Amino acid sequence: MKKNVLAIFALATLSLTACKKNDTVNTQDQQEVTAPSADAVTYNVDSTSSQIDWEGGKITGDKHTGTIVVKTGTVAVVDNKVTNGTFEIDMNSIVVTDIQDVEKKAMLEGHLKGVTDENADHFFNVSKYPTAKFEITSVTEENGTTMIEGNLTIKEITKSIKFPATITVSDADVTITTEQFAINRTDFEVNYGSKSKIADLAADQVINDDIKIKLSVKAVK
């Protein structure tokens, strides 16, 4: 009996850990952005080495992956620690990486970008909102983990998010990387196929509200 209880406890613990690992980050009201201090050293984003990897899909399990380029930005460093950062994300650079068929790949990329009048605002409407933005408002240590907090702007809607990251600072460059985490796309009015916004969708039409993302940024002097 004792072994059964321990087994159940272990399974429950694993389940809770897995859920926590994949939790969607909470969004809050945007935070105040302060200017870098006068003694900050500025590094400039290298767009050839900076991108967002994304994953999204239907609740049925059909999913897609891709990338988006971090086009420009700066990172401010004081005493070898990142204090500020601003990143511009090129929404026209959305690429789907899991589809090999050229026509199907172009069709999904066009849908995500909203290239026709019919689907313009289904997802990101890049002709109206060509860029997204992220601004660091704080970098803190929590239980030995580096946490970045900042304002994410998509479709001119700004929310504060917080996520764990690995930051490396050298004299030549700064790298900021993350493990995969999720944001709720409906917080930014990306509502197409969302069961939480459109109640009468058939099961095979429902797209997860969560978009999983992984950030990789390199900035150089």
Backbone bond lengths (Angstrom), bond angles and torsions (degrees), N, CA, C in turn:
res aa  C-N    CA-C-N  psi(-1)  N-CA   C-N-CA  omega(-1)  CA-C   N-CA-C  phi
1 M - - - 1.468 - - 1.528 110.89 -
2 K 1.342 113.85 -43.28 1.462 118.85 179.96 1.520 110.85 -61.47
3 K 1.366 116.66 -40.12 1.460 120.68 179.45 1.521 111.26 -64.01
4 N 1.349 115.40 -38.79 1.460 119.54 178.98 1.518 111.10 -63.46
5 V 1.326 115.95 -42.75 1.471 120.49 179.39 1.518 110.38 -62.68
6 L 1.352 115.87 -43.38 1.464 120.10 179.60 1.524 110.88 -64.22
7 A 1.319 116.91 -38.85 1.463 120.40 179.29 1.512 111.34 -64.67
8 I 1.340 115.28 -43.47 1.467 119.72 178.51 1.517 110.79 -62.89
9 F 1.337 115.67 -41.72 1.467 120.38 179.14 1.530 110.61 -62.47
10 A 1.343 115.88 -42.48 1.464 120.16 -179.87 1.516 111.33 -63.35
11 L 1.339 116.54 -43.57 1.461 120.12 178.75 1.513 111.30 -63.31
12 A 1.316 116.53 -41.50 1.466 120.55 179.19 1.515 110.79 -62.77
13 T 1.351 115.49 -41.41 1.463 119.96 179.47 1.522 111.27 -63.26
14 L 1.343 116.22 -43.30 1.463 120.27 178.10 1.513 111.01 -62.75
15 S 1.323 116.94 -40.30 1.465 120.96 -179.88 1.515 111.07 -64.11
16 L 1.326 115.50 -43.88 1.467 119.27 -179.86 1.513 110.57 -65.67
17 T 1.339 116.85 -39.38 1.464 120.41 178.82 1.511 110.90 -63.22
18 A 1.326 116.45 -42.93 1.464 120.42 179.72 1.512 110.81 -63.71
19 C 1.320 116.80 -42.37 1.468 120.00 179.13 1.511 110.95 -63.08
20 K 1.342 115.14 -42.39 1.455 118.80 -178.45 1.515 110.86 -63.86
21 K 1.357 116.87 -39.80 1.459 121.18 -178.05 1.520 111.15 -61.90
22 N 1.348 116.37 -34.67 1.449 120.20 -175.57 1.522 112.85 -99.99
23 D 1.329 117.38 10.46 1.451 120.40 -178.68 1.519 111.31 -58.21
24 T 1.315 115.16 143.00 1.456 120.81 171.63 1.524 108.42 -74.52
25 V 1.337 117.37 135.72 1.461 119.58 178.89 1.526 109.17 -67.73
26 N 1.317 115.18 143.60 1.456 119.92 178.44 1.517 110.58 -73.91
27 T 1.313 116.38 144.63 1.462 120.53 172.80 1.523 109.02 -105.44
28 Q 1.310 114.71 140.08 1.467 122.10 178.72 1.525 108.35 -127.07
29 D 1.324 116.23 174.54 1.456 119.91 173.88 1.524 108.98 -60.93
30 Q 1.321 115.86 147.61 1.464 119.41 -177.81 1.522 111.18 -59.08
31 Q 1.335 114.93 146.35 1.454 122.16 -178.27 1.527 110.93 -98.90
32 E 1.315 114.90 160.56 1.467 119.80 178.18 1.525 109.56 -68.57
33 V 1.315 115.83 136.63 1.461 122.05 177.30 1.519 108.81 -102.46
34 T 1.323 116.30 122.62 1.466 120.11 179.32 1.521 109.80 -99.29
35 A 1.319 115.82 151.91 1.462 121.08 178.89 1.526 110.22 -75.00
36 P 1.337 117.92 148.76 1.470 120.21 176.11 1.521 110.86 -59.94
37 S 1.322 116.17 150.41 1.457 120.23 178.10 1.524 110.82 -68.72
38 A 1.313 115.96 161.45 1.465 121.09 -175.45 1.525 112.43 -63.09
39 D 1.336 117.20 -26.54 1.468 119.55 -177.27 1.535 112.41 -94.72
40 A 1.313 117.45 9.03 1.464 120.64 -179.09 1.530 111.16 -70.77
41 V 1.310 115.79 142.72 1.465 122.01 174.08 1.523 107.66 -95.25
42 T 1.335 116.47 131.02 1.466 121.08 -175.44 1.525 111.04 -100.01
43 Y 1.330 114.81 131.34 1.460 122.81 173.45 1.527 107.94 -114.67
44 N 1.327 116.80 142.76 1.467 121.27 -177.93 1.526 111.16 -105.75
45 V 1.324 115.13 136.96 1.464 120.84 -177.15 1.524 110.87 -62.18
46 D 1.325 115.71 133.73 1.463 123.36 173.87 1.528 107.10 -95.12
47 S 1.327 117.12 104.58 1.466 121.16 -173.87 1.533 112.37 -66.65
48 T 1.322 117.24 -22.19 1.466 119.53 -179.99 1.526 111.93 -74.87
49 S 1.331 116.50 -14.77 1.470 121.24 -178.30 1.518 112.63 -123.10
50 S 1.332 116.81 16.00 1.465 120.33 -174.57 1.521 110.14 -130.18
51 Q 1.324 115.94 123.69 1.450 118.86 -179.28 1.521 111.24 -158.09
52 I 1.323 114.41 167.81 1.455 122.87 171.70 1.523 107.32 -112.34
53 D 1.325 116.31 126.18 1.462 120.99 170.72 1.529 107.33 -93.00
54 W 1.324 117.12 132.42 1.463 119.89 -177.45 1.528 111.49 -126.22
55 E 1.324 113.96 158.19 1.465 121.05 176.22 1.525 108.28 -144.97
56 G 1.323 116.20 130.79 1.458 121.10 177.44 1.511 109.29 -148.95
57 G 1.321 115.64 164.02 1.455 117.16 179.77 1.504 113.74 176.57
58 K 1.312 115.32 -177.76 1.460 122.12 -178.52 1.528 110.56 -82.01
59 I 1.338 115.43 160.96 1.457 119.70 178.61 1.523 111.19 -69.31
60 T 1.323 117.05 -16.32 1.468 121.32 177.73 1.520 112.24 -73.56
61 G 1.334 117.11 -9.92 1.456 121.31 178.56 1.513 114.26 108.29
62 D 1.328 117.50 -13.79 1.465 121.23 177.02 1.524 108.67 -69.70
63 K 1.330 118.30 117.51 1.461 120.78 -174.91 1.521 111.35 -131.43
64 H 1.333 114.19 162.46 1.461 121.28 177.33 1.523 109.44 -133.65
65 T 1.330 115.45 154.11 1.460 121.19 178.14 1.519 109.60 -127.43
66 G 1.329 115.54 161.12 1.462 119.02 179.21 1.510 112.45 -175.03
67 T 1.315 115.23 -169.42 1.460 121.99 -178.66 1.525 110.69 -136.94
68 I 1.328 114.82 158.61 1.462 123.36 172.71 1.529 106.89 -138.60
69 V 1.305 117.56 137.67 1.463 121.73 -176.77 1.534 111.40 -83.65
70 V 1.331 115.29 134.45 1.464 121.07 167.52 1.523 105.89 -85.73
71 K 1.330 115.00 105.92 1.469 120.75 -165.30 1.527 113.93 -77.13
72 T 1.308 116.69 -49.47 1.461 121.24 -177.98 1.524 108.94 -143.48
73 G 1.331 115.44 171.54 1.459 119.28 176.01 1.507 111.46 154.98
74 T 1.316 114.67 173.51 1.458 121.48 177.55 1.528 109.50 -138.50
75 V 1.320 114.49 153.02 1.463 121.84 174.96 1.519 107.26 -126.86
76 A 1.332 116.30 130.65 1.460 121.33 179.29 1.523 109.45 -103.15
77 V 1.340 115.44 134.76 1.464 121.58 -176.64 1.522 109.85 -127.15
78 V 1.324 115.79 132.68 1.461 121.99 174.18 1.526 107.58 -129.16
79 D 1.331 116.58 126.44 1.472 121.38 -179.40 1.525 111.82 52.55
80 N 1.334 115.17 44.62 1.472 122.61 177.56 1.527 113.82 64.01
81 K 1.322 116.56 21.97 1.463 120.57 176.99 1.525 109.91 -127.03
82 V 1.324 116.14 136.69 1.468 120.52 177.24 1.518 109.56 -71.47
83 T 1.329 116.06 128.49 1.465 120.86 179.52 1.523 112.55 -114.64
84 N 1.322 116.44 -28.38 1.461 121.50 -177.57 1.525 109.50 -145.94
85 G 1.305 115.33 163.05 1.455 119.61 174.85 1.512 110.23 -173.04
86 T 1.322 115.53 143.58 1.461 121.74 176.71 1.526 108.19 -135.08
87 F 1.340 115.95 129.44 1.457 120.48 -175.41 1.522 110.31 -131.20
88 E 1.328 116.25 130.49 1.465 121.49 176.48 1.524 108.96 -104.29
89 I 1.324 115.64 128.37 1.465 122.82 -174.50 1.518 109.04 -106.99
90 D 1.305 116.72 125.15 1.461 122.50 -176.46 1.527 110.29 -85.20
91 M 1.332 117.26 99.49 1.456 120.96 -176.40 1.528 112.50 -69.55
92 N 1.326 117.51 -20.78 1.467 120.53 174.71 1.526 111.98 -70.47
93 S 1.332 116.68 -11.78 1.466 120.43 -177.67 1.529 112.49 -92.09
94 I 1.330 118.00 8.20 1.472 120.34 179.05 1.523 110.06 -55.35
95 V 1.328 115.32 125.45 1.459 121.82 178.97 1.528 108.31 -128.68
96 V 1.340 115.76 139.35 1.459 122.05 173.13 1.526 107.91 -96.56
97 T 1.340 116.92 128.71 1.465 119.94 -173.49 1.528 114.40 -107.66
98 D 1.331 118.40 -9.11 1.460 119.48 -174.61 1.527 113.91 -98.62
99 I 1.337 117.63 -6.02 1.466 120.97 -178.62 1.525 109.29 -105.72
100 Q 1.319 116.67 124.85 1.463 121.38 -179.28 1.524 112.69 -90.05
101 D 1.325 117.21 -31.73 1.458 121.07 179.45 1.528 109.67 -64.33
102 V 1.315 117.16 120.96 1.473 122.23 -173.01 1.522 111.75 -60.12
103 E 1.320 116.84 -43.63 1.468 120.59 -177.15 1.531 111.44 -67.80
104 K 1.326 116.99 -44.31 1.468 120.37 180.00 1.524 111.29 -67.37
105 K 1.327 116.13 -37.78 1.466 121.38 177.64 1.525 110.18 -61.64
106 A 1.318 117.35 -48.07 1.469 121.71 179.98 1.524 110.97 -63.88
107 M 1.341 116.54 -35.84 1.457 120.41 -179.33 1.530 111.39 -64.85
108 L 1.345 116.80 -44.68 1.465 119.91 179.90 1.528 110.96 -69.53
109 E 1.320 116.92 -41.62 1.467 119.18 177.96 1.527 110.52 -60.87
110 G 1.329 116.49 -41.15 1.459 120.50 177.84 1.513 112.26 -64.23
111 H 1.341 116.64 -37.69 1.461 120.13 178.62 1.527 110.86 -66.45
112 L 1.322 116.75 -44.83 1.466 120.41 178.76 1.526 111.55 -61.81
113 K 1.326 115.88 -38.82 1.468 119.92 -179.93 1.522 112.19 -78.66
114 G 1.341 117.21 -23.06 1.465 120.42 -179.01 1.514 111.87 75.55
115 V 1.329 116.80 57.69 1.467 120.18 -172.64 1.520 113.91 -85.87
116 T 1.331 118.28 -9.97 1.462 120.57 178.02 1.519 110.08 -114.07
117 D 1.329 116.50 161.91 1.467 120.11 177.85 1.523 110.72 -60.91
118 E 1.329 116.33 -35.34 1.461 120.47 -176.61 1.527 112.45 -68.73
119 N 1.339 116.87 -40.39 1.470 118.22 -176.16 1.528 113.45 -108.91
120 A 1.321 116.72 13.87 1.471 120.89 -173.30 1.521 113.05 -51.35
121 D 1.324 117.31 -44.21 1.463 118.62 -174.48 1.525 112.60 -109.18
122 H 1.344 117.39 17.26 1.458 118.81 176.43 1.526 111.14 -62.41
123 F 1.331 115.81 -43.51 1.456 120.00 -178.77 1.539 110.54 -123.50
124 F 1.330 118.88 -91.23 1.471 119.50 -166.57 1.525 115.43 -111.51
125 N 1.315 118.80 -8.90 1.472 121.92 173.40 1.533 111.29 43.44
126 V 1.322 116.26 64.48 1.460 120.45 -171.09 1.529 113.85 -68.76
127 S 1.328 117.80 -21.08 1.460 118.40 176.85 1.531 110.64 -69.04
128 K 1.335 116.41 -31.74 1.467 120.93 178.11 1.525 111.79 -90.78
129 Y 1.334 115.78 -34.84 1.467 121.11 -178.44 1.532 108.77 -125.77
130 P 1.319 118.28 76.37 1.472 121.13 -173.43 1.527 114.75 -70.45
131 T 1.319 116.83 -18.84 1.466 119.38 -179.24 1.521 110.61 -132.76
132 A 1.328 114.74 152.76 1.456 122.85 166.18 1.528 106.26 -115.59
133 K 1.325 116.70 170.75 1.470 118.56 -174.50 1.520 110.26 -147.41
134 F 1.329 115.20 146.93 1.459 120.42 171.18 1.519 108.79 -132.88
135 E 1.337 116.18 131.20 1.461 122.44 179.76 1.525 109.07 -123.75
136 I 1.315 116.30 123.60 1.467 120.74 177.67 1.529 109.75 -72.65
137 T 1.331 115.55 129.42 1.468 120.02 175.97 1.526 112.21 -107.31
138 S 1.347 116.66 -23.49 1.469 119.35 175.47 1.521 110.43 -162.59
139 V 1.331 114.77 152.00 1.462 122.34 172.63 1.518 106.59 -128.58
140 T 1.334 116.90 119.33 1.461 121.18 -174.75 1.531 110.00 -131.55
141 E 1.331 114.73 166.56 1.461 121.62 174.06 1.521 108.02 -109.91
142 E 1.326 116.33 126.48 1.458 121.83 178.63 1.521 109.18 -129.33
143 N 1.318 115.58 110.82 1.469 121.41 179.93 1.533 111.59 53.78
144 G 1.325 115.08 41.67 1.454 120.70 177.20 1.513 115.10 81.69
145 T 1.322 116.78 4.87 1.464 121.10 -179.57 1.525 109.68 -113.69
146 T 1.334 116.54 133.45 1.451 120.56 176.29 1.520 109.49 -76.63
147 M 1.328 116.14 127.64 1.460 121.83 -179.09 1.527 109.47 -118.21
148 I 1.318 115.61 129.17 1.464 121.24 175.34 1.521 108.44 -104.79
149 E 1.310 115.86 130.38 1.465 121.24 173.84 1.518 108.31 -118.18
150 G 1.316 116.51 140.00 1.455 118.17 -179.36 1.510 112.52 -170.34
151 N 1.313 115.29 174.00 1.458 122.69 -178.42 1.526 110.25 -96.10
152 L 1.328 115.54 120.74 1.462 121.75 176.23 1.525 108.54 -102.96
153 T 1.330 116.25 126.94 1.458 121.91 179.40 1.520 109.70 -115.88
154 I 1.332 116.60 120.32 1.461 123.40 174.68 1.520 107.29 -131.97
155 K 1.317 117.49 130.53 1.471 122.98 -179.13 1.540 111.20 53.91
156 E 1.348 114.04 38.44 1.468 123.21 177.65 1.523 113.19 64.37
157 I 1.332 117.13 18.83 1.464 122.39 173.58 1.519 107.16 -109.52
158 T 1.323 116.98 126.36 1.462 121.94 -174.68 1.523 111.05 -113.91
159 K 1.323 115.30 127.54 1.462 122.58 176.85 1.527 108.73 -133.15
160 S 1.321 115.39 148.28 1.458 120.08 175.41 1.526 109.24 -88.40
161 I 1.339 116.01 133.46 1.459 121.27 176.00 1.528 109.27 -130.11
162 K 1.325 115.58 161.28 1.465 121.17 -178.32 1.525 108.66 -139.46
163 F 1.337 116.65 134.17 1.455 119.61 -175.44 1.530 110.10 -153.40
164 P 1.349 117.29 154.96 1.464 120.51 177.87 1.525 111.12 -76.44
165 A 1.325 115.86 148.78 1.464 120.48 -178.01 1.519 110.35 -150.79
166 T 1.317 114.44 160.47 1.465 121.14 171.59 1.521 107.77 -110.43
167 I 1.324 116.20 123.41 1.463 121.62 -177.92 1.518 109.26 -119.19
168 T 1.325 115.92 129.20 1.462 121.46 176.68 1.522 108.74 -123.56
169 V 1.327 116.07 126.44 1.467 121.95 -179.11 1.522 109.42 -117.59
170 S 1.323 116.09 127.98 1.460 121.46 172.24 1.518 108.24 -130.98
171 D 1.314 115.69 176.43 1.459 118.60 178.90 1.521 111.42 -65.35
172 A 1.335 116.91 -27.95 1.464 120.70 -175.68 1.521 113.57 -91.11
173 D 1.347 116.55 -35.42 1.462 117.90 -174.13 1.526 112.73 -156.26
174 V 1.323 113.67 170.85 1.468 122.75 174.57 1.523 107.41 -127.53
175 T 1.329 116.48 132.98 1.459 119.39 173.15 1.529 109.00 -119.94
176 I 1.318 114.44 139.27 1.459 121.90 176.34 1.524 107.29 -128.39
177 T 1.318 116.17 119.36 1.456 120.12 179.87 1.523 109.94 -132.08
178 T 1.330 115.59 156.40 1.459 120.65 177.66 1.522 110.00 -134.61
179 E 1.322 114.65 159.92 1.444 120.28 164.06 1.531 106.64 -78.93
180 Q 1.317 116.85 171.44 1.461 120.43 -179.55 1.528 110.75 -68.04
181 F 1.325 116.41 131.86 1.460 121.47 171.55 1.518 107.37 -138.41
182 A 1.318 117.01 173.30 1.466 119.88 -173.11 1.522 111.74 -123.53
183 I 1.324 114.91 146.60 1.459 121.59 169.47 1.523 107.92 -119.97
184 N 1.329 115.76 153.07 1.461 121.30 177.27 1.525 107.93 -88.55
185 R 1.325 116.70 112.31 1.464 121.34 -175.17 1.527 112.40 -63.70
186 T 1.339 117.70 -28.24 1.465 119.65 -177.66 1.527 112.09 -70.09
187 D 1.348 116.90 -17.14 1.472 119.54 173.70 1.529 111.02 -64.39
188 F 1.345 115.62 -18.09 1.457 121.24 -178.68 1.539 111.13 -116.30
189 E 1.336 115.56 23.62 1.471 122.81 177.47 1.531 113.03 59.87
190 V 1.327 116.17 32.53 1.464 120.99 170.22 1.527 105.57 -98.50
191 N 1.327 116.09 86.81 1.464 121.19 -163.81 1.525 115.59 -106.29
192 Y 1.314 118.06 -1.93 1.465 120.52 -174.39 1.529 110.87 -60.23
193 G 1.319 116.78 128.48 1.454 121.84 177.17 1.513 114.97 71.15
194 S 1.339 117.93 15.22 1.459 120.94 -178.72 1.523 110.91 -89.65
195 K 1.306 117.32 122.00 1.464 122.35 178.30 1.521 110.94 -65.15
196 S 1.328 116.88 -27.80 1.465 120.44 -179.67 1.531 111.82 -74.23
197 K 1.334 116.59 -15.11 1.460 121.18 -179.68 1.529 112.45 -113.00
198 I 1.334 116.75 -28.26 1.463 121.55 -177.24 1.529 107.42 -126.82
199 A 1.311 116.82 101.47 1.464 121.61 -167.53 1.524 113.93 -70.70
200 D 1.334 118.45 -30.61 1.464 120.32 -170.24 1.530 114.01 -95.64
201 L 1.307 117.69 26.19 1.464 120.55 178.71 1.524 110.74 -76.07
202 A 1.328 116.29 141.22 1.456 120.92 171.41 1.530 108.82 -71.17
203 A 1.328 116.09 154.76 1.470 120.86 -174.90 1.523 112.65 -55.89
204 D 1.344 116.77 -39.12 1.467 118.99 -177.72 1.524 113.44 -77.98
205 Q 1.338 116.41 -0.68 1.472 120.85 177.00 1.521 112.41 -102.16
206 V 1.324 116.90 -11.01 1.467 120.50 -173.23 1.523 111.12 -80.05
207 I 1.331 115.51 126.68 1.461 122.94 177.98 1.524 108.36 -106.28
208 N 1.323 116.57 136.53 1.462 120.31 179.76 1.528 111.56 -55.09
209 D 1.322 115.56 139.06 1.460 119.69 174.80 1.527 111.39 -68.01
210 D 1.327 115.69 -29.49 1.463 119.77 -178.62 1.524 111.80 -78.19
211 I 1.320 115.49 134.22 1.461 122.44 166.41 1.525 106.56 -112.18
212 K 1.321 116.44 122.50 1.453 120.61 178.12 1.522 109.02 -86.17
213 I 1.321 115.70 133.09 1.462 119.55 -178.50 1.530 110.69 -133.91
214 K 1.315 114.20 155.30 1.464 122.11 177.63 1.521 107.23 -139.21
215 L 1.315 116.20 124.73 1.466 121.51 -173.06 1.528 111.32 -101.83
216 S 1.329 114.94 136.81 1.459 120.85 173.95 1.524 108.28 -139.92
217 V 1.318 116.09 112.09 1.477 121.40 -177.19 1.514 109.88 -126.59
218 K 1.323 115.04 135.90 1.464 120.91 172.26 1.519 107.66 -124.61
219 A 1.330 115.95 131.03 1.468 121.72 177.06 1.526 108.33 -126.15
220 V 1.316 116.06 140.41 1.470 121.19 -175.99 1.518 110.17 -124.42
221 K 1.331 115.19 159.41 1.468 119.97 178.79 1.518 110.50 -71.91
